[in-house]
Amino acid sequence: MSKDLKIDEVLRLAEEYKDDMSMFLRDMIAIPSESCQEEKVVLRIKEEMEKVGFDEVEIDPMGNILGYIGHGKHVIAMDAHIDTVGVGDANLWNYNPYEGYEDEEIILGRGASDQEGGMASMVYAGKIIKDLGLEDEYTLIVTGTVQEEDCDGLCWQYIINEDGIRPEFVISTEPTSCNI
């Protein structure tokens, strides 16, 4: 299969899974997941990873969720922290932050862009990788990390030091307005 055909197939599958990705994101938004209270959203992510066919899914003792695709020697990680800050004064919201808002272009709600939207995208990127047989000489680890809002960096310190995982590189879905 040519490179261009693979890209076309990736885009076709991304469009095909759009409703599933949106529902998954809306489900995560509906689950309050402030730092140290991420268990329910972690379990929802685990359910989705298993549904779409990840090779292995585990929750480490700190509470991070790790989904594996492939069994190659090169380790690549994609990361999204899945904890959120609180909603603050609910009267300042134009909609319920745990119900959110969705139209043809956007989904809004607590955690939608920071970073549960990244998690939804990564899980379905994993599904597309599996669907198209793009596993190669790498192991992809999709991580949903905890306690970032209160203890930025502690989750990855744990993954490296305690889980013993040392990716060759990590892709972060942290929103930056393209300023990295």
MOSUL-V786482 format. One line per field, one symbol per residue. phi: phi as a letter, one per 30 degrees, with the letter a starting at -180 (. if undefined). burial: 1 if it has 24 or more other ideal C-beta (glycine too) atoms within 12 Angstrom, else 0. A space follows every 50 residues. Layout:
BEGIN
phi = ???
burial = ???
END
This chain:
BEGIN
phi = .deddddededddeddceddddddddddedcebdeibceddddddeeded ddjedabbcdddjdcbccbibdddcccbbbdccbdddideddddaddcci bbbdcbbcldiecbbddddeddddddddedeciddbdbcccccccciddc bejdddddeddcdicbddabcccddbhicd
burial = 00000000000011001000110111111111111001101101110110 01011011110111111111000011111111110000000000001101 00000011111111111111111111111100010000111111111110 000111011000101010010111000000
END
